[in-house]
Amino acid sequence: MADTSTQSIVIAAAPDRVAAVICDFASYPEWAEAVRRAEVIEEYEDGYASQVRFTLDAGVLADEYVLVYSYAEDISRIEWHLAAPSKMQKSQQGSYDIVGNPDGTSTVTYTLAVELSVGMLGMFRRKAEKMIMDAALKQLKHRVETTGATQ
């Protein structure tokens, strides 16, 4: 069974700008350190990605997998799950929840649950999870605040 981890960060941008960066999957290799490639392989009628293939290389953890995405109507929640088991993962479920704050910033909450196909000691697993969560949020914040959406 996968353990769920959740972290939040405040980003100095409106929710729509944060969502635009999250949804610009083709640009992930430019700002998400472990992502070597991200390719939209299927879209919904509205143009949002429904399936994205990722190639990940985080040192000891290298993998290629497809995530299936769904979106809240106002794009305040972006959810995903693993389409099929990969070399390293049995399952993955995650979400970004984006809430606008009165001062014009956004609070982004990242939730991730991954069940690995390979065994990993609890201590190392928790350290890896924290590193992934920290990197995901800090790199997203940096991308949004320094370059904004490229769409």
C-alpha positions as CSV (number, residue, x, y, z in Angstrom):
1,M,0.0,0.0,0.0
2,A,1.3,3.5,-0.9
3,D,1.8,6.1,1.8
4,T,0.4,9.5,1.1
5,S,2.5,12.6,1.6
6,T,1.3,16.2,1.4
7,Q,3.1,19.6,1.4
8,S,2.1,23.2,0.6
9,I,3.9,26.3,-0.6
10,V,2.8,29.9,-1.2
11,I,3.6,31.2,-4.7
12,A,3.6,34.8,-5.7
13,A,1.2,34.5,-8.6
14,A,-2.5,34.1,-9.3
15,P,-4.0,30.6,-9.4
16,D,-4.5,30.7,-13.2
17,R,-0.8,31.4,-13.8
18,V,0.2,28.6,-11.4
19,A,-2.2,26.2,-13.2
20,A,-0.9,27.3,-16.6
21,V,2.7,26.3,-15.6
22,I,1.5,23.0,-14.1
23,C,-0.4,22.2,-17.3
24,D,2.5,23.1,-19.7
25,F,3.9,19.5,-19.6
26,A,6.2,19.9,-22.5
27,S,8.2,22.5,-20.5
28,Y,8.8,20.3,-17.5
29,P,12.3,19.3,-18.5
30,E,13.2,23.0,-18.4
31,W,12.4,23.4,-14.7
32,A,11.8,20.0,-13.1
33,E,15.3,18.7,-12.5
34,A,14.5,14.9,-12.6
35,V,12.2,15.1,-15.7
36,R,14.2,14.3,-18.8
37,R,11.2,14.2,-21.1
38,A,7.4,14.9,-20.9
39,E,5.2,14.2,-23.9
40,V,1.5,14.8,-24.1
41,I,0.1,11.7,-25.8
42,E,-3.6,12.3,-25.5
43,E,-5.7,15.4,-25.0
44,Y,-9.3,16.2,-24.0
45,E,-11.5,18.1,-26.4
46,D,-10.7,21.4,-24.4
47,G,-7.0,20.9,-25.2
48,Y,-5.9,19.9,-21.7
49,A,-3.6,16.8,-21.5
50,S,-5.4,13.6,-20.6
51,Q,-2.3,11.4,-20.8
52,V,1.4,12.4,-20.5
53,R,4.4,10.1,-20.9
54,F,7.3,11.0,-18.5
55,T,10.9,10.0,-18.6
56,L,12.4,10.5,-15.1
57,D,16.0,10.3,-14.0
58,A,16.5,11.1,-10.3
59,G,19.8,9.3,-9.9
60,V,18.9,6.0,-8.2
61,L,15.4,6.3,-9.5
62,A,15.0,6.2,-13.3
63,D,11.7,5.4,-14.9
64,E,9.4,5.9,-17.8
65,Y,5.6,6.0,-17.2
66,V,2.3,7.5,-18.3
67,L,0.1,9.5,-16.1
68,V,-3.7,10.1,-16.7
69,Y,-4.9,13.6,-15.7
70,S,-8.2,15.1,-14.7
71,Y,-9.0,18.6,-13.8
72,A,-11.6,20.6,-11.8
73,E,-13.7,22.8,-14.0
74,D,-11.9,25.9,-12.7
75,I,-8.5,24.2,-12.7
76,S,-8.2,24.6,-9.0
77,R,-7.4,20.9,-8.7
78,I,-5.3,18.8,-11.0
79,E,-5.3,15.1,-10.3
80,W,-3.4,12.2,-11.9
81,H,-2.8,8.5,-11.6
82,L,-0.5,6.0,-13.2
83,A,-2.0,4.5,-16.4
84,A,-0.2,1.2,-15.9
85,P,2.6,-0.2,-13.7
86,S,6.1,0.9,-14.8
87,K,9.5,-0.6,-14.2
88,M,9.8,1.2,-10.8
89,Q,6.2,1.9,-9.8
90,K,3.1,-0.2,-9.0
91,S,0.9,2.8,-8.6
92,Q,1.0,6.6,-8.3
93,Q,-1.7,9.0,-7.4
94,G,-1.3,12.7,-6.9
95,S,-2.9,16.1,-7.1
96,Y,-2.2,19.8,-7.0
97,D,-4.8,22.0,-5.2
98,I,-4.4,25.7,-6.0
99,V,-6.1,28.3,-3.7
100,G,-6.0,32.0,-4.4
101,N,-5.1,34.2,-1.4
102,P,-6.4,37.7,-0.7
103,D,-2.9,39.2,-1.3
104,G,-2.7,37.9,-4.9
105,T,-0.6,34.9,-4.0
106,S,-1.6,31.2,-4.3
107,T,-1.3,28.4,-1.9
108,V,-0.4,25.2,-3.7
109,T,-0.9,21.8,-2.0
110,Y,0.9,18.8,-3.5
111,T,-0.3,15.4,-2.6
112,L,1.5,12.2,-3.8
113,A,1.2,8.5,-3.1
114,V,3.6,6.2,-4.9
115,E,3.9,2.4,-4.5
116,L,7.2,1.3,-5.8
117,S,7.8,-2.0,-7.6
118,V,11.2,-2.3,-5.9
119,G,11.8,-2.6,-2.1
120,M,13.1,0.4,-0.3
121,L,13.8,0.7,3.4
122,G,11.3,3.0,5.2
123,M,14.0,5.5,6.2
124,F,15.2,5.9,2.6
125,R,11.7,5.9,1.2
126,R,10.7,8.8,3.5
127,K,13.8,10.7,2.6
128,A,13.2,10.2,-1.1
129,E,9.5,11.3,-0.7
130,K,10.5,14.5,1.1
131,M,13.1,15.2,-1.6
132,I,10.6,14.7,-4.4
133,M,7.9,16.8,-2.7
134,D,10.4,19.6,-1.8
135,A,11.8,19.7,-5.3
136,A,8.4,19.6,-7.0
137,L,7.0,22.5,-5.0
138,K,10.2,24.7,-4.9
139,Q,10.9,24.2,-8.6
140,L,7.3,25.0,-9.5
141,K,7.5,28.1,-7.3
142,H,10.7,29.2,-9.0
143,R,9.3,28.6,-12.5
144,V,6.1,30.5,-11.9
145,E,7.7,33.4,-10.1
146,T,10.6,33.9,-12.5
147,T,9.2,33.0,-15.9
148,G,5.5,32.5,-15.5
149,A,3.5,30.6,-18.1
150,T,5.0,30.0,-21.5
151,Q,1.6,29.5,-23.2
